[in-house]
Amino acid sequence: MKIATFNVNNINGRLQNLLAWLTVAKPDIVCLQELKARQTQFPRTALATAGYGAVWV
């Protein structure tokens, strides 16, 4: 199992960087830091398309 962290520093502004990294790194679990997005702005669909679910508080 591969667990990784990624300091995304604005998930919507850097979504393409995150998706590219996920494709290369292929972690099983990712802990994202500094989302800087409200729950309604979280790109759940883009992450689901990449094969990831999301849980956040």
N, CA, C and O atoms as a Tripos MOL2 file, in Angstrom:
@<TRIPOS>MOLECULE
protein
  228   227    57     0     0
PROTEIN
NO_CHARGES

@<TRIPOS>ATOM
      1 N           0.8450   -1.1700    0.0000 N.3       1 MET1
      2 CA          0.0000    0.0000    0.0000 C.3       1 MET1
      3 C           0.8910    1.2330    0.0000 C.2       1 MET1
      4 O           1.8380    1.3260    0.7810 O.2       1 MET1
      5 N           0.5860    2.1680   -0.8710 N.am      2 LYS2
      6 CA          1.3470    3.4070   -0.9820 C.3       2 LYS2
      7 C           0.4970    4.5700   -0.4710 C.2       2 LYS2
      8 O          -0.5780    4.8510   -1.0010 O.2       2 LYS2
      9 N           0.9980    5.2420    0.5690 N.am      3 ILE3
     10 CA          0.3310    6.4150    1.1410 C.3       3 ILE3
     11 C           1.2310    7.6120    0.8780 C.2       3 ILE3
     12 O           2.4360    7.5530    1.1200 O.2       3 ILE3
     13 N           0.6410    8.7060    0.3780 N.am      4 ALA4
     14 CA          1.4300    9.8870    0.0500 C.3       4 ALA4
     15 C           0.7120   11.1490    0.5160 C.2       4 ALA4
     16 O          -0.5000   11.1450    0.7300 O.2       4 ALA4
     17 N           1.4680   12.2150    0.6680 N.am      5 THR5
     18 CA          0.8810   13.5250    0.9530 C.3       5 THR5
     19 C           1.2010   14.4520   -0.2060 C.2       5 THR5
     20 O           2.2040   14.2760   -0.8980 O.2       5 THR5
     21 N           0.3420   15.4370   -0.4100 N.am      6 PHE6
     22 CA          0.5390   16.4020   -1.4840 C.3       6 PHE6
     23 C           0.0470   17.7420   -0.9880 C.2       6 PHE6
     24 O          -1.1320   17.8890   -0.6660 O.2       6 PHE6
     25 N           0.9410   18.7300   -0.9190 N.am      7 ASN7
     26 CA          0.5510   20.0810   -0.5210 C.3       7 ASN7
     27 C           0.0940   20.8000   -1.7850 C.2       7 ASN7
     28 O           0.8970   21.3820   -2.5140 O.2       7 ASN7
     29 N          -1.1970   20.7480   -2.0240 N.am      8 VAL8
     30 CA         -1.7580   21.2310   -3.2820 C.3       8 VAL8
     31 C          -1.8790   22.7590   -3.3150 C.2       8 VAL8
     32 O          -1.8370   23.3460   -4.3960 O.2       8 VAL8
     33 N          -2.0280   23.4130   -2.1670 N.am      9 ASN9
     34 CA         -2.0800   24.8750   -2.0720 C.3       9 ASN9
     35 C          -3.0640   25.4770   -3.0760 C.2       9 ASN9
     36 O          -2.6800   26.2850   -3.9220 O.2       9 ASN9
     37 N          -4.3040   25.0870   -2.9780 N.am     10 ASN10
     38 CA         -5.4410   25.5160   -3.8060 C.3      10 ASN10
     39 C          -5.7490   24.4290   -4.8330 C.2      10 ASN10
     40 O          -5.2030   24.4160   -5.9360 O.2      10 ASN10
     41 N          -6.6160   23.5420   -4.4490 N.am     11 ILE11
     42 CA         -6.8980   22.3600   -5.2720 C.3      11 ILE11
     43 C          -7.4770   22.6940   -6.6370 C.2      11 ILE11
     44 O          -7.1610   22.0180   -7.6160 O.2      11 ILE11
     45 N          -8.3010   23.7010   -6.7240 N.am     12 ASN12
     46 CA         -8.8810   24.0370   -8.0230 C.3      12 ASN12
     47 C          -7.8760   24.7460   -8.9300 C.2      12 ASN12
     48 O          -7.9010   24.5560  -10.1460 O.2      12 ASN12
     49 N          -7.0020   25.5510   -8.3560 N.am     13 GLY13
     50 CA         -5.9930   26.2360   -9.1480 C.3      13 GLY13
     51 C          -4.9010   25.3120   -9.6470 C.2      13 GLY13
     52 O          -4.2540   25.5970  -10.6550 O.2      13 GLY13
     53 N          -4.6900   24.2090   -8.9490 N.am     14 ARG14
     54 CA         -3.6140   23.2800   -9.3140 C.3      14 ARG14
     55 C          -4.1280   21.8610   -9.5690 C.2      14 ARG14
     56 O          -3.3930   20.8850   -9.4240 O.2      14 ARG14
     57 N          -5.3780   21.7690   -9.9440 N.am     15 LEU15
     58 CA         -5.9930   20.4590  -10.1610 C.3      15 LEU15
     59 C          -5.2600   19.6560  -11.2310 C.2      15 LEU15
     60 O          -5.0450   18.4570  -11.0560 O.2      15 LEU15
     61 N          -4.8750   20.2890  -12.3250 N.am     16 GLN16
     62 CA         -4.1880   19.5530  -13.4000 C.3      16 GLN16
     63 C          -2.8470   19.0130  -12.9210 C.2      16 GLN16
     64 O          -2.4450   17.9210  -13.3220 O.2      16 GLN16
     65 N          -2.1430   19.7700  -12.0620 N.am     17 ASN17
     66 CA         -0.8760   19.2800  -11.4930 C.3      17 ASN17
     67 C          -1.1320   18.0620  -10.6190 C.2      17 ASN17
     68 O          -0.3950   17.0790  -10.6890 O.2      17 ASN17
     69 N          -2.1700   18.1240   -9.7980 N.am     18 LEU18
     70 CA         -2.5130   17.0060   -8.9200 C.3      18 LEU18
     71 C          -2.8660   15.7720   -9.7340 C.2      18 LEU18
     72 O          -2.3780   14.6800   -9.4420 O.2      18 LEU18
     73 N          -3.7000   15.9260  -10.7450 N.am     19 LEU19
     74 CA         -4.1140   14.7830  -11.5580 C.3      19 LEU19
     75 C          -2.9240   14.1640  -12.2970 C.2      19 LEU19
     76 O          -2.8300   12.9420  -12.4190 O.2      19 LEU19
     77 N          -2.0240   15.0070  -12.7830 N.am     20 ALA20
     78 CA         -0.8170   14.4890  -13.4570 C.3      20 ALA20
     79 C           0.0460   13.7070  -12.4700 C.2      20 ALA20
     80 O           0.5560   12.6340  -12.7940 O.2      20 ALA20
     81 N           0.2040   14.2480  -11.2700 N.am     21 TRP21
     82 CA          1.0040   13.5650  -10.2430 C.3      21 TRP21
     83 C           0.3670   12.2380   -9.8540 C.2      21 TRP21
     84 O           1.0700   11.2410   -9.6890 O.2      21 TRP21
     85 N          -0.9590   12.2110   -9.7050 N.am     22 LEU22
     86 CA         -1.6510   10.9640   -9.3590 C.3      22 LEU22
     87 C          -1.4220    9.9000  -10.4260 C.2      22 LEU22
     88 O          -1.2590    8.7240  -10.1030 O.2      22 LEU22
     89 N          -1.4100   10.2970  -11.6750 N.am     23 THR23
     90 CA         -1.1760    9.3640  -12.7770 C.3      23 THR23
     91 C           0.2190    8.7480  -12.7010 C.2      23 THR23
     92 O           0.3940    7.5600  -12.9700 O.2      23 THR23
     93 N           1.2010    9.5520  -12.3380 N.am     24 VAL24
     94 CA          2.5800    9.0720  -12.2770 C.3      24 VAL24
     95 C           2.8560    8.3080  -10.9800 C.2      24 VAL24
     96 O           3.4160    7.2120  -11.0050 O.2      24 VAL24
     97 N           2.4600    8.8930   -9.8500 N.am     25 ALA25
     98 CA          2.7920    8.3190   -8.5330 C.3      25 ALA25
     99 C           1.9130    7.1230   -8.1730 C.2      25 ALA25
    100 O           2.3750    6.2050   -7.4950 O.2      25 ALA25
    101 N           0.6720    7.1170   -8.6100 N.am     26 LYS26
    102 CA         -0.2880    6.0400   -8.3590 C.3      26 LYS26
    103 C          -0.3910    5.6300   -6.8770 C.2      26 LYS26
    104 O          -0.3060    4.4430   -6.5610 O.2      26 LYS26
    105 N          -0.5720    6.5970   -5.9750 N.am     27 PRO27
    106 CA         -0.7260    6.2260   -4.5640 C.3      27 PRO27
    107 C          -2.0900    5.5890   -4.3190 C.2      27 PRO27
    108 O          -3.0540    5.8580   -5.0360 O.2      27 PRO27
    109 N          -2.1530    4.7430   -3.2980 N.am     28 ASP28
    110 CA         -3.4330    4.1580   -2.8960 C.3      28 ASP28
    111 C          -4.2390    5.1550   -2.0700 C.2      28 ASP28
    112 O          -5.4620    5.2340   -2.1850 O.2      28 ASP28
    113 N          -3.5340    5.9080   -1.2390 N.am     29 ILE29
    114 CA         -4.1490    6.9170   -0.3700 C.3      29 ILE29
    115 C          -3.3400    8.1930   -0.4920 C.2      29 ILE29
    116 O          -2.1090    8.1610   -0.4690 O.2      29 ILE29
    117 N          -4.0350    9.3230   -0.6220 N.am     30 VAL30
    118 CA         -3.3710   10.6230   -0.6940 C.3      30 VAL30
    119 C          -3.9700   11.5280    0.3690 C.2      30 VAL30
    120 O          -5.1910   11.6440    0.4810 O.2      30 VAL30
    121 N          -3.1150   12.1640    1.1430 N.am     31 CYS31
    122 CA         -3.5380   13.1660    2.1180 C.3      31 CYS31
    123 C          -3.2220   14.5260    1.5140 C.2      31 CYS31
    124 O          -2.0540   14.8870    1.3660 O.2      31 CYS31
    125 N          -4.2580   15.2810    1.1660 N.am     32 LEU32
    126 CA         -4.0670   16.5860    0.5440 C.3      32 LEU32
    127 C          -4.0460   17.6740    1.6020 C.2      32 LEU32
    128 O          -4.8490   17.6630    2.5350 O.2      32 LEU32
    129 N          -3.1320   18.6020    1.4520 N.am     33 GLN33
    130 CA         -2.9930   19.7140    2.3810 C.3      33 GLN33
    131 C          -3.2990   21.0260    1.6640 C.2      33 GLN33
    132 O          -3.0800   21.1520    0.4590 O.2      33 GLN33
    133 N          -3.8010   21.9880    2.4090 N.am     34 GLU34
    134 CA         -4.0790   23.3400    1.9230 C.3      34 GLU34
    135 C          -5.0080   23.3330    0.7090 C.2      34 GLU34
    136 O          -4.6700   23.8600   -0.3510 O.2      34 GLU34
    137 N          -6.1760   22.7300    0.8810 N.am     35 LEU35
    138 CA         -7.1500   22.6690   -0.2130 C.3      35 LEU35
    139 C          -7.6150   24.0490   -0.6580 C.2      35 LEU35
    140 O          -7.7560   24.3120   -1.8520 O.2      35 LEU35
    141 N          -7.8500   24.9230    0.3050 N.am     36 LYS36
    142 CA         -8.3290   26.2830    0.0370 C.3      36 LYS36
    143 C          -9.5680   26.2830   -0.8400 C.2      36 LYS36
    144 O          -9.6640   27.0510   -1.7970 O.2      36 LYS36
    145 N         -10.5170   25.4170   -0.5060 N.am     37 ALA37
    146 CA        -11.7700   25.3250   -1.2490 C.3      37 ALA37
    147 C         -12.8920   24.9260   -0.2890 C.2      37 ALA37
    148 O         -12.7030   24.1090    0.6120 O.2      37 ALA37
    149 N         -14.0330   25.5110   -0.5000 N.am     38 ARG38
    150 CA        -15.2130   25.0920    0.2620 C.3      38 ARG38
    151 C         -15.6380   23.7140   -0.2150 C.2      38 ARG38
    152 O         -15.2490   23.2720   -1.2960 O.2      38 ARG38
    153 N         -16.4310   23.0450    0.5930 N.am     39 GLN39
    154 CA        -16.8670   21.6920    0.2180 C.3      39 GLN39
    155 C         -17.6120   21.6960   -1.1120 C.2      39 GLN39
    156 O         -17.5000   20.7490   -1.8910 O.2      39 GLN39
    157 N         -18.3730   22.7590   -1.3760 N.am     40 THR40
    158 CA        -19.1220   22.8360   -2.6370 C.3      40 THR40
    159 C         -18.2020   23.0830   -3.8320 C.2      40 THR40
    160 O         -18.6130   22.8800   -4.9740 O.2      40 THR40
    161 N         -16.9680   23.5180   -3.5880 N.am     41 GLN41
    162 CA        -16.0180   23.7960   -4.6640 C.3      41 GLN41
    163 C         -15.0330   22.6480   -4.8840 C.2      41 GLN41
    164 O         -14.2310   22.6920   -5.8170 O.2      41 GLN41
    165 N         -15.0870   21.6290   -4.0380 N.am     42 PHE42
    166 CA        -14.1330   20.5250   -4.1350 C.3      42 PHE42
    167 C         -14.3800   19.7410   -5.4220 C.2      42 PHE42
    168 O         -15.5250   19.3900   -5.7070 O.2      42 PHE42
    169 N         -13.3400   19.4580   -6.2080 N.am     43 PRO43
    170 CA        -13.4980   18.7830   -7.4990 C.3      43 PRO43
    171 C         -13.6640   17.2620   -7.3770 C.2      43 PRO43
    172 O         -12.8510   16.4920   -7.8890 O.2      43 PRO43
    173 N         -14.7130   16.8570   -6.7010 N.am     44 ARG44
    174 CA        -14.9770   15.4420   -6.4590 C.3      44 ARG44
    175 C         -15.0810   14.6440   -7.7570 C.2      44 ARG44
    176 O         -14.5550   13.5340   -7.8430 O.2      44 ARG44
    177 N         -15.7480   15.1950   -8.7580 N.am     45 THR45
    178 CA        -15.9450   14.4780  -10.0170 C.3      45 THR45
    179 C         -14.6200   14.2210  -10.7320 C.2      45 THR45
    180 O         -14.3950   13.1270  -11.2500 O.2      45 THR45
    181 N         -13.7510   15.2190  -10.7620 N.am     46 ALA46
    182 CA        -12.4480   15.0490  -11.4310 C.3      46 ALA46
    183 C         -11.6220   13.9800  -10.7300 C.2      46 ALA46
    184 O         -10.9500   13.1860  -11.3880 O.2      46 ALA46
    185 N         -11.6630   13.9510   -9.4130 N.am     47 LEU47
    186 CA        -10.9130   12.9300   -8.6730 C.3      47 LEU47
    187 C         -11.5320   11.5520   -8.8590 C.2      47 LEU47
    188 O         -10.8120   10.5570   -8.9500 O.2      47 LEU47
    189 N         -12.8510   11.4840   -8.9140 N.am     48 ALA48
    190 CA        -13.5250   10.2040   -9.1390 C.3      48 ALA48
    191 C         -13.1770    9.6550  -10.5220 C.2      48 ALA48
    192 O         -12.9810    8.4500  -10.6830 O.2      48 ALA48
    193 N         -13.1030   10.5230  -11.5020 N.am     49 THR49
    194 CA        -12.7190   10.1120  -12.8500 C.3      49 THR49
    195 C         -11.2980    9.5480  -12.8620 C.2      49 THR49
    196 O         -10.9840    8.6430  -13.6350 O.2      49 THR49
    197 N         -10.4420   10.1000  -11.9900 N.am     50 ALA50
    198 CA         -9.0630    9.6090  -11.8730 C.3      50 ALA50
    199 C          -8.9690    8.3460  -11.0320 C.2      50 ALA50
    200 O          -7.8900    7.7710  -10.8860 O.2      50 ALA50
    201 N         -10.1040    7.9110  -10.4740 N.am     51 GLY51
    202 CA        -10.1090    6.6610   -9.7070 C.3      51 GLY51
    203 C          -9.9900    6.8290   -8.2090 C.2      51 GLY51
    204 O          -9.6730    5.8740   -7.5010 O.2      51 GLY51
    205 N         -10.2400    8.0390   -7.7130 N.am     52 TYR52
    206 CA        -10.0980    8.3110   -6.2740 C.3      52 TYR52
    207 C         -11.4110    8.8130   -5.6830 C.2      52 TYR52
    208 O         -12.1740    9.5300   -6.3320 O.2      52 TYR52
    209 N         -11.6520    8.4200   -4.4450 N.am     53 GLY53
    210 CA        -12.7540    8.9590   -3.6780 C.3      53 GLY53
    211 C         -12.2030   10.0510   -2.7820 C.2      53 GLY53
    212 O         -10.9970   10.2980   -2.7760 O.2      53 GLY53
    213 N         -13.0660   10.7020   -2.0320 N.am     54 ALA54
    214 CA        -12.5820   11.7890   -1.1730 C.3      54 ALA54
    215 C         -13.4000   11.8550    0.1200 C.2      54 ALA54
    216 O         -14.6180   11.6740    0.1280 O.2      54 ALA54
    217 N         -12.6900   12.1170    1.1890 N.am     55 VAL55
    218 CA        -13.2960   12.3780    2.5010 C.3      55 VAL55
    219 C         -12.5580   13.5680    3.0690 C.2      55 VAL55
    220 O         -11.3270   13.5800    3.0870 O.2      55 VAL55
    221 N         -13.2820   14.5680    3.5320 N.am     56 TRP56
    222 CA        -12.6260   15.7290    4.1160 C.3      56 TRP56
    223 C         -13.5160   16.3470    5.1850 C.2      56 TRP56
    224 O         -14.7260   16.1290    5.2410 O.2      56 TRP56
    225 N         -12.8550   17.1280    6.0260 N.am     57 VAL57
    226 CA        -13.5650   17.8280    7.1050 C.3      57 VAL57
    227 C         -13.1430   19.2790    7.0550 C.2      57 VAL57
    228 O         -13.6030   20.0840    7.8650 O.2      57 VAL57
@<TRIPOS>BOND
     1     1     2 1
     2     2     3 1
     3     3     4 2
     4     3     5 am
     5     5     6 1
     6     6     7 1
     7     7     8 2
     8     7     9 am
     9     9    10 1
    10    10    11 1
    11    11    12 2
    12    11    13 am
    13    13    14 1
    14    14    15 1
    15    15    16 2
    16    15    17 am
    17    17    18 1
    18    18    19 1
    19    19    20 2
    20    19    21 am
    21    21    22 1
    22    22    23 1
    23    23    24 2
    24    23    25 am
    25    25    26 1
    26    26    27 1
    27    27    28 2
    28    27    29 am
    29    29    30 1
    30    30    31 1
    31    31    32 2
    32    31    33 am
    33    33    34 1
    34    34    35 1
    35    35    36 2
    36    35    37 am
    37    37    38 1
    38    38    39 1
    39    39    40 2
    40    39    41 am
    41    41    42 1
    42    42    43 1
    43    43    44 2
    44    43    45 am
    45    45    46 1
    46    46    47 1
    47    47    48 2
    48    47    49 am
    49    49    50 1
    50    50    51 1
    51    51    52 2
    52    51    53 am
    53    53    54 1
    54    54    55 1
    55    55    56 2
    56    55    57 am
    57    57    58 1
    58    58    59 1
    59    59    60 2
    60    59    61 am
    61    61    62 1
    62    62    63 1
    63    63    64 2
    64    63    65 am
    65    65    66 1
    66    66    67 1
    67    67    68 2
    68    67    69 am
    69    69    70 1
    70    70    71 1
    71    71    72 2
    72    71    73 am
    73    73    74 1
    74    74    75 1
    75    75    76 2
    76    75    77 am
    77    77    78 1
    78    78    79 1
    79    79    80 2
    80    79    81 am
    81    81    82 1
    82    82    83 1
    83    83    84 2
    84    83    85 am
    85    85    86 1
    86    86    87 1
    87    87    88 2
    88    87    89 am
    89    89    90 1
    90    90    91 1
    91    91    92 2
    92    91    93 am
    93    93    94 1
    94    94    95 1
    95    95    96 2
    96    95    97 am
    97    97    98 1
    98    98    99 1
    99    99   100 2
   100    99   101 am
   101   101   102 1
   102   102   103 1
   103   103   104 2
   104   103   105 am
   105   105   106 1
   106   106   107 1
   107   107   108 2
   108   107   109 am
   109   109   110 1
   110   110   111 1
   111   111   112 2
   112   111   113 am
   113   113   114 1
   114   114   115 1
   115   115   116 2
   116   115   117 am
   117   117   118 1
   118   118   119 1
   119   119   120 2
   120   119   121 am
   121   121   122 1
   122   122   123 1
   123   123   124 2
   124   123   125 am
   125   125   126 1
   126   126   127 1
   127   127   128 2
   128   127   129 am
   129   129   130 1
   130   130   131 1
   131   131   132 2
   132   131   133 am
   133   133   134 1
   134   134   135 1
   135   135   136 2
   136   135   137 am
   137   137   138 1
   138   138   139 1
   139   139   140 2
   140   139   141 am
   141   141   142 1
   142   142   143 1
   143   143   144 2
   144   143   145 am
   145   145   146 1
   146   146   147 1
   147   147   148 2
   148   147   149 am
   149   149   150 1
   150   150   151 1
   151   151   152 2
   152   151   153 am
   153   153   154 1
   154   154   155 1
   155   155   156 2
   156   155   157 am
   157   157   158 1
   158   158   159 1
   159   159   160 2
   160   159   161 am
   161   161   162 1
   162   162   163 1
   163   163   164 2
   164   163   165 am
   165   165   166 1
   166   166   167 1
   167   167   168 2
   168   167   169 am
   169   169   170 1
   170   170   171 1
   171   171   172 2
   172   171   173 am
   173   173   174 1
   174   174   175 1
   175   175   176 2
   176   175   177 am
   177   177   178 1
   178   178   179 1
   179   179   180 2
   180   179   181 am
   181   181   182 1
   182   182   183 1
   183   183   184 2
   184   183   185 am
   185   185   186 1
   186   186   187 1
   187   187   188 2
   188   187   189 am
   189   189   190 1
   190   190   191 1
   191   191   192 2
   192   191   193 am
   193   193   194 1
   194   194   195 1
   195   195   196 2
   196   195   197 am
   197   197   198 1
   198   198   199 1
   199   199   200 2
   200   199   201 am
   201   201   202 1
   202   202   203 1
   203   203   204 2
   204   203   205 am
   205   205   206 1
   206   206   207 1
   207   207   208 2
   208   207   209 am
   209   209   210 1
   210   210   211 1
   211   211   212 2
   212   211   213 am
   213   213   214 1
   214   214   215 1
   215   215   216 2
   216   215   217 am
   217   217   218 1
   218   218   219 1
   219   219   220 2
   220   219   221 am
   221   221   222 1
   222   222   223 1
   223   223   224 2
   224   223   225 am
   225   225   226 1
   226   226   227 1
   227   227   228 2
@<TRIPOS>SUBSTRUCTURE
     1 MET1         2 RESIDUE 1 A MET
     2 LYS2         6 RESIDUE 1 A LYS
     3 ILE3        10 RESIDUE 1 A ILE
     4 ALA4        14 RESIDUE 1 A ALA
     5 THR5        18 RESIDUE 1 A THR
     6 PHE6        22 RESIDUE 1 A PHE
     7 ASN7        26 RESIDUE 1 A ASN
     8 VAL8        30 RESIDUE 1 A VAL
     9 ASN9        34 RESIDUE 1 A ASN
    10 ASN10       38 RESIDUE 1 A ASN
    11 ILE11       42 RESIDUE 1 A ILE
    12 ASN12       46 RESIDUE 1 A ASN
    13 GLY13       50 RESIDUE 1 A GLY
    14 ARG14       54 RESIDUE 1 A ARG
    15 LEU15       58 RESIDUE 1 A LEU
    16 GLN16       62 RESIDUE 1 A GLN
    17 ASN17       66 RESIDUE 1 A ASN
    18 LEU18       70 RESIDUE 1 A LEU
    19 LEU19       74 RESIDUE 1 A LEU
    20 ALA20       78 RESIDUE 1 A ALA
    21 TRP21       82 RESIDUE 1 A TRP
    22 LEU22       86 RESIDUE 1 A LEU
    23 THR23       90 RESIDUE 1 A THR
    24 VAL24       94 RESIDUE 1 A VAL
    25 ALA25       98 RESIDUE 1 A ALA
    26 LYS26      102 RESIDUE 1 A LYS
    27 PRO27      106 RESIDUE 1 A PRO
    28 ASP28      110 RESIDUE 1 A ASP
    29 ILE29      114 RESIDUE 1 A ILE
    30 VAL30      118 RESIDUE 1 A VAL
    31 CYS31      122 RESIDUE 1 A CYS
    32 LEU32      126 RESIDUE 1 A LEU
    33 GLN33      130 RESIDUE 1 A GLN
    34 GLU34      134 RESIDUE 1 A GLU
    35 LEU35      138 RESIDUE 1 A LEU
    36 LYS36      142 RESIDUE 1 A LYS
    37 ALA37      146 RESIDUE 1 A ALA
    38 ARG38      150 RESIDUE 1 A ARG
    39 GLN39      154 RESIDUE 1 A GLN
    40 THR40      158 RESIDUE 1 A THR
    41 GLN41      162 RESIDUE 1 A GLN
    42 PHE42      166 RESIDUE 1 A PHE
    43 PRO43      170 RESIDUE 1 A PRO
    44 ARG44      174 RESIDUE 1 A ARG
    45 THR45      178 RESIDUE 1 A THR
    46 ALA46      182 RESIDUE 1 A ALA
    47 LEU47      186 RESIDUE 1 A LEU
    48 ALA48      190 RESIDUE 1 A ALA
    49 THR49      194 RESIDUE 1 A THR
    50 ALA50      198 RESIDUE 1 A ALA
    51 GLY51      202 RESIDUE 1 A GLY
    52 TYR52      206 RESIDUE 1 A TYR
    53 GLY53      210 RESIDUE 1 A GLY
    54 ALA54      214 RESIDUE 1 A ALA
    55 VAL55      218 RESIDUE 1 A VAL
    56 TRP56      222 RESIDUE 1 A TRP
    57 VAL57      226 RESIDUE 1 A VAL
